[in-house]
Amino acid sequence: MPSGCRVGQCESCSTKVIKGSTTHLNGAEHSDEGCCLTCVAIPTGDIIIDA
């Protein structure tokens, strides 16, 4: 997936999480609830994303 920074700062890889949840590396968090930053997101189980 496209990403500009690879550390979660630019949010160009922002993707809506349809089902499931993720956690983010290095304390990065997305500003929108229900979305993840795919460059630093780790699924906590099975997920479905809008990609």
C-alpha positions in Angstrom: 0.0 0.0 0.0 1.2 3.6 -0.6 3.0 5.2 2.3 5.0 8.4 2.4 6.8 8.1 5.7 6.6 4.4 6.9 6.3 5.5 10.6 2.6 6.7 10.8 3.2 10.4 10.6 1.9 11.4 7.1 -1.3 9.2 7.3 -1.2 8.6 3.5 -1.7 4.8 4.3 -4.8 5.5 6.3 -7.4 2.7 5.8 -10.8 2.1 7.2 -11.1 -1.1 9.4 -14.4 -2.7 8.5 -14.1 -5.6 11.0 -11.6 -6.4 13.7 -9.0 -4.2 15.3 -5.4 -3.3 15.1 -2.7 -1.9 17.4 0.0 0.4 16.1 3.8 0.2 16.6 5.7 2.9 18.4 2.6 4.5 20.0 1.4 5.8 16.6 -2.3 6.3 16.6 -4.7 7.4 13.9 -6.6 10.6 14.3 -9.9 8.9 13.0 -11.6 6.3 15.0 -12.2 3.1 13.0 -9.2 3.5 10.8 -5.6 2.2 10.9 -2.2 3.3 9.5 -1.3 0.2 7.5 2.5 1.0 7.6 2.6 0.5 11.4 -0.6 -1.4 12.2 -0.6 -4.9 13.5 -3.9 -6.9 13.5 -5.0 -8.2 16.8 -6.9 -11.0 15.1 -8.7 -11.4 11.8 -9.5 -8.1 10.1 -11.2 -6.8 7.1 -10.0 -3.4 5.7 -11.3 -1.2 2.9 -8.3 -1.4 0.7 
